[in-house]
Amino acid sequence: MAGTSAYPDGVRHGRVVHALGERIVRGELAPGTVLPTEDQLVEEFAVGRSALREGVKVLAGKGLLESRTSAGTRVRERSSWNLLDTDVLRWRFSGDVSDTDVATLADLRVALEPGAARLAAESADQAARHRVEAAMAHLWATVDDPEAFVEADLAFHRAVFEAAGNDLLLYLHDVVSVALSCVRPLHTHSVGHNKETLPNHERVATAIRRGHHRRAEEAMRAVVETAREDAVHHRNGDRHP
């Protein structure tokens, strides 16, 4: 059809968002940096002006950029970023993740997950508790396959948050899981280590099934504290056998 581009505006717009967003979040464009001129960016990304402007607008909405008529478009300070935006999380935790970011995510799990397990054990939703048990069974079934175990582990933890019966908490988990899915292989790198983690996971599932909220909280704390120790080992260059 006449006038139809092989690269629709949405595709080109996404190219700008992801290329510039990743550079900003990963520190290649430091806060305070003024972006090149519109002409330069149009040439670099091979997009039209409308797609470029839309991309900049999206990044401004994520708190990464600000545009001023007299000063151009500038990278904003990190304190202005929407840190829970799914794109920002993905850019931050994909690839060569910094030691600080790995530790930050591990600390967040320690802060959130024991409480979620406690709420799950207090919940009267028996169907949700059964889903935790089913997820635990799948975790056992995949322990010899590291890649499948990663997915089963993520599903188990989501089942716990779902059983907690708190929509805000579940929403936070689902957002943060974008980062978790990127870094979880750091903590599930060997079959032997994965098997070592199963008893603590089983204690979480058992406590939730029996309605023992304190035991569920303590058991989940052991799970996420172990994950935090794994993060420290990874930062130090250690590996489990």
C-alpha positions as CSV (number, residue, x, y, z in Angstrom):
1,M,0.0,0.0,0.0
2,A,1.3,3.4,-0.9
3,G,2.7,5.3,2.0
4,T,3.0,2.3,4.3
5,S,6.4,1.9,5.9
6,A,8.1,-1.4,6.4
7,Y,8.8,-0.2,10.0
8,P,5.5,1.2,11.4
9,D,5.7,4.2,13.7
10,G,5.1,2.0,16.8
11,V,8.2,-0.1,15.9
12,R,10.4,2.9,15.4
13,H,9.0,4.5,18.5
14,G,9.9,1.4,20.5
15,R,13.4,1.4,19.1
16,V,14.0,4.9,20.5
17,V,12.5,4.0,23.9
18,H,14.5,0.9,24.4
19,A,17.8,2.2,23.0
20,L,17.8,5.4,25.0
21,G,16.2,3.9,28.1
22,E,18.8,1.2,28.4
23,R,21.7,3.7,28.0
24,I,20.2,5.9,30.7
25,V,19.4,3.1,33.2
26,R,22.7,1.3,32.7
27,G,24.7,4.6,33.3
28,E,25.9,5.2,29.7
29,L,24.1,8.5,29.8
30,A,24.6,10.1,33.2
31,P,22.1,12.3,35.0
32,G,22.3,15.8,33.7
33,T,23.5,14.7,30.3
34,V,21.9,16.7,27.5
35,L,20.8,14.5,24.6
36,P,22.1,15.2,21.1
37,T,20.0,17.4,18.9
38,E,16.8,16.1,17.3
39,D,18.5,16.0,13.9
40,Q,21.3,13.9,15.3
41,L,18.9,11.4,17.0
42,V,16.7,11.1,13.9
43,E,19.8,10.2,11.9
44,E,21.2,7.8,14.6
45,F,17.9,5.8,15.0
46,A,16.7,6.2,11.4
47,V,13.3,7.3,12.5
48,G,11.0,10.2,11.7
49,R,10.7,13.2,14.0
50,S,7.2,12.1,15.2
51,A,8.5,8.7,16.3
52,L,11.5,10.3,18.0
53,R,9.4,12.8,19.9
54,E,7.0,10.0,21.0
55,G,9.9,8.0,22.3
56,V,11.2,10.9,24.2
57,K,7.7,11.5,25.6
58,V,7.5,7.9,26.8
59,L,10.9,8.1,28.6
60,A,9.8,11.4,30.2
61,G,6.8,9.6,31.5
62,K,9.1,7.0,33.1
63,G,10.9,9.8,34.8
64,L,14.1,9.3,32.8
65,L,14.1,12.5,30.7
66,E,12.9,16.1,30.9
67,S,12.6,18.5,28.0
68,R,12.9,22.3,28.2
69,T,12.5,24.6,25.3
70,S,15.6,26.6,26.1
71,A,17.8,23.8,27.5
72,G,17.0,20.8,25.3
73,T,16.3,17.2,26.6
74,R,18.2,16.2,29.7
75,V,18.6,12.9,31.6
76,R,17.0,13.3,35.0
77,E,18.4,12.3,38.4
78,R,17.8,8.7,39.5
79,S,15.6,9.9,42.3
80,S,13.0,10.9,39.6
81,W,12.9,7.6,37.8
82,N,10.0,5.2,38.0
83,L,12.0,2.4,39.5
84,L,9.1,-0.1,39.4
85,D,8.3,0.5,35.7
86,T,8.7,-2.8,34.0
87,D,11.0,-1.5,31.3
88,V,13.2,0.3,33.8
89,L,13.4,-2.9,35.8
90,R,14.3,-5.0,32.7
91,W,17.0,-2.5,31.6
92,R,18.4,-2.4,35.1
93,F,18.6,-6.2,35.8
94,S,19.3,-7.6,32.3
95,G,22.8,-8.4,31.1
96,D,25.8,-7.6,33.3
97,V,23.9,-6.6,36.5
98,S,25.9,-4.6,39.1
99,D,26.7,-6.0,42.5
100,T,24.7,-3.2,44.1
101,D,21.6,-4.0,42.1
102,V,21.8,-7.7,42.9
103,A,22.1,-6.9,46.6
104,T,19.2,-4.4,46.4
105,L,16.9,-7.0,44.9
106,A,17.9,-9.7,47.4
107,D,17.2,-7.2,50.3
108,L,13.8,-6.4,48.8
109,R,12.9,-10.1,48.9
110,V,13.9,-10.3,52.5
111,A,11.6,-7.4,53.3
112,L,8.6,-8.7,51.4
113,E,8.4,-12.4,51.1
114,P,8.3,-13.6,54.8
115,G,5.3,-11.4,55.3
116,A,3.6,-12.8,52.3
117,A,4.1,-16.3,53.5
118,R,2.7,-15.4,56.9
119,L,-0.4,-13.9,55.3
120,A,-0.8,-17.0,53.1
121,A,-0.8,-19.2,56.2
122,E,-3.4,-16.9,57.8
123,S,-5.6,-17.0,54.7
124,A,-8.9,-19.0,54.6
125,D,-8.6,-19.6,50.9
126,Q,-8.1,-23.3,50.7
127,A,-7.9,-23.3,46.9
128,A,-5.0,-20.9,47.0
129,R,-3.2,-23.0,49.6
130,H,-3.6,-26.0,47.4
131,R,-2.0,-24.1,44.5
132,V,1.0,-23.5,46.8
133,E,1.2,-27.3,47.4
134,A,0.9,-28.0,43.6
135,A,3.7,-25.4,42.9
136,M,5.9,-27.1,45.5
137,A,5.3,-30.5,43.9
138,H,6.4,-29.0,40.5
139,L,9.5,-27.6,42.2
140,W,10.5,-31.1,43.3
141,A,9.7,-32.5,39.9
142,T,12.0,-30.0,38.1
143,V,15.0,-30.0,40.4
144,D,17.2,-32.0,38.0
145,D,16.5,-29.4,35.2
146,P,18.0,-26.0,36.1
147,E,16.1,-24.1,33.5
148,A,12.8,-25.6,34.3
149,F,13.6,-25.2,38.0
150,V,14.0,-21.4,37.6
151,E,10.4,-21.2,36.2
152,A,9.0,-23.5,38.8
153,D,10.7,-21.5,41.6
154,L,9.2,-18.3,40.2
155,A,5.8,-20.0,40.1
156,F,6.1,-21.2,43.6
157,H,6.8,-17.8,45.0
158,R,4.0,-16.2,43.0
159,A,1.6,-18.9,44.4
160,V,2.6,-17.8,47.9
161,F,1.9,-14.2,47.1
162,E,-1.4,-15.1,45.5
163,A,-2.4,-17.1,48.6
164,A,-1.7,-14.1,50.8
165,G,-4.9,-12.6,49.4
166,N,-3.6,-9.0,49.2
167,D,-3.9,-7.5,45.7
168,L,-1.4,-4.7,46.3
169,L,1.2,-7.2,47.5
170,L,0.6,-9.5,44.5
171,Y,0.9,-6.5,42.2
172,L,4.3,-5.6,43.8
173,H,5.4,-9.2,43.4
174,D,4.4,-9.3,39.7
175,V,6.3,-6.0,39.0
176,V,9.4,-7.1,40.8
177,S,9.3,-10.6,39.2
178,V,10.5,-8.8,36.0
179,A,13.8,-8.3,37.7
180,L,13.7,-11.7,39.5
181,S,13.3,-13.5,36.2
182,C,16.5,-11.8,35.0
183,V,18.7,-12.6,38.0
184,R,17.2,-15.8,39.4
185,P,19.6,-18.0,37.4
186,L,22.3,-16.5,39.6
187,H,20.8,-18.4,42.5
188,T,19.8,-21.6,40.7
189,H,22.9,-22.5,38.8
190,S,23.5,-26.1,39.9
191,V,21.3,-29.1,40.5
192,G,23.1,-29.8,43.8
193,H,22.4,-26.3,45.1
194,N,18.8,-26.4,44.0
195,K,18.3,-29.6,45.9
196,E,19.7,-28.0,49.0
197,T,17.0,-25.3,48.8
198,L,14.1,-27.6,48.6
199,P,13.7,-28.5,52.3
200,N,13.2,-24.8,53.2
201,H,10.7,-24.4,50.4
202,E,8.9,-27.5,51.6
203,R,8.7,-26.0,55.1
204,V,7.1,-22.9,53.7
205,A,4.5,-25.0,51.8
206,T,3.8,-27.2,54.8
207,A,3.3,-24.3,57.2
208,I,1.0,-22.6,54.8
209,R,-1.1,-25.7,54.4
210,R,-1.4,-26.2,58.2
211,G,-2.1,-22.5,58.8
212,H,1.0,-22.0,61.0
213,H,1.7,-18.4,60.1
214,R,4.8,-17.9,62.3
215,R,6.5,-21.0,60.9
216,A,5.6,-20.0,57.4
217,E,7.2,-16.6,57.9
218,E,10.3,-18.1,59.5
219,A,10.7,-20.7,56.7
220,M,10.3,-18.1,54.0
221,R,12.8,-15.9,55.7
222,A,15.3,-18.8,55.6
223,V,14.6,-19.2,51.8
224,V,15.2,-15.6,51.0
225,E,18.2,-15.2,53.4
226,T,19.8,-18.1,51.6
227,A,19.2,-16.3,48.3
228,R,20.8,-13.2,49.7
229,E,23.8,-15.2,50.7
230,D,24.0,-16.6,47.2
231,A,24.0,-13.0,45.9
232,V,27.0,-12.2,48.2
233,H,28.8,-15.3,46.9
234,H,28.1,-14.3,43.4
235,R,29.5,-10.8,44.0
236,N,32.6,-12.3,45.5
237,G,33.1,-14.6,42.5
238,D,32.2,-17.8,44.4
239,R,30.1,-20.6,43.0
240,H,28.3,-23.5,44.6
241,P,29.4,-27.0,43.5
